[in-house]
Amino acid sequence: MRVLVTGGAGFIGSNLVRRLINHQHDVLNLDKLTYAGNLESLDDLAGHRNYHFSQCDITDLEAVKKVIGGFKPDWIMHLAAESHVDRSIEGPRVFLETNVIGTLNLLQASLAFWKSLSNDDRAKFRFLHVSTDEVYGSLGDEGYFTETTPYDPHSPYSASKASSDHLARAWYHTYGLPTMVTNCSNNYGPYQFPEKLIPLMILRALRGESLPVYGDGSNVRDWLYVEDHCDALAQAVEYGRPGETYNIGGNNEMKNIELVKQLCVILDELRPRKDGQSYANQISFVADRPGHDFRYAIDASKIRDELNWVPKQNAATGFRSTVTWYLNHSTWCDNILTGKYTLDRQGLAENSN
Ligand code: NAD
C-alpha cells in the first residue's frame, strides 16, 4: 500500500514508519519537524526506495493538499500532533492549531482527494486518526475506559485531541470519508523524546540528577510498548471497520512511583552507580501537575476480539529493553540535549497564550 504517515519523525511515527517499510509498504512521512520531530530516528531508512519524506506543516491546508495529491495514498495514518501535556498547560494555542486545525486540514484535503478516486480506489482508502485514552478523563481505583466511555478531557492537550477525534468521526458520518479512530494508553520504547516520563527518568538518573515524581507518585498509567501500538495501528488501518473506534492498551497498570523504582532497579543492574548506591536514592517528590488525572486504564477487548491484536511485550521485557536502548543510544540522546531542551520541569509557568 501507499501509506502517508503524518508525524513520522516523532516517537510513535518513526517506529510506525519502520514497521510499515519492513512490511513492504511505500511510505511518505509528512512532518513539520518541530522540537519533537527528529530525522535521526529514521537514519537507518535514509535512501530506502520505499521511504519518502516531505517537510510540511499540517496547519497549511494548501501544502497538505499538494502532498496528498502528489503521493496519492491508499491509507493516511495521522499521528502529527503536539503531544506533551505539560507543554499544553503553558502554551495551549499551538495545541489547538496543530491538533484541531491541522486535523481539519487533513480531513478536508483527504476528502477532496478521496472524491477524485475511482470507485475501487475509494473502497480501499482509509484515514486512521491516532489518539489517546486521555480524552476519556480520569478513573478512580476501579473500572476501564471502553469505546463508549463519554469524553471528559481535562488538559488542553486532551481537549484538543478530543476535538480532533470528533472531527474524524464527523467526516465519516457527514461525508462518508472512511475514517477510524484509535485511542491508546501511554507508550514507551525507543526514540521517545526525553520530556516524557520514562526517558526523562533514565537520562536524569544517568546524569546524577534528581528523579522528580509528581505529587505522591500514586497516579496510575497503563503502559504499552510502542511496537505493540504500531502493530495495533497496522491491524486497524488494514482490517478495521470505517466509522469505528478501537481502544488500545497494554493491560499493564502501574503507579508512577512503582514505575520509577522499577527503572532504578534495571539501571542499578545494567549501569551501576559508581558509589554503589541505588538510583532510587535520587527520587524526589515535587509539586503535582495541575489537573493531574488520577488513573487511566483501557479495556482493549474490542481490538483483541475483532482485529486479533494483543500486546507482545510485558512490563519486565519492555522496560528492560527500553532502558537498554537508551544506554546504547547516547549519541541520539546527546544530540537532543545539545538543543533548547534540558530535561527541566515544564508545565508550571504561566499560560503564555
Ligand atoms: P511526538 O511528539 O513524539 O511526535 C509528534 C510529531 O508530529 C513530531 O515529529 C512533530 O514534528 C510532528 N508535528 C507536530 N506538529 C506538526 C505540524 N503542525 N505539522 C506536521 N507535523 C507536526 O508524539 P508521539 O508521542 O509520537 O505521538 C504521536 C501521536 O500519537 C499523537 O497524535 C499523540 O496524540 C498520539 N498518542 C501518543 C501516545 C503516547 O504515549 N506518546 C499515546 C496515545 C496516543
Residues whose N, C-alpha, C, O or C-beta is under 5 A from the ligand:
A	BS01	NAD	G7 G8 A9 G10 F11 I12 G13 L30 D31 K32 L33 T34 A36 G37 N38 C56 D57 I58 T59 H78 L79 A80 A81 E82 S83 T98 V130 S131 T132 C184 S185 N186 N187
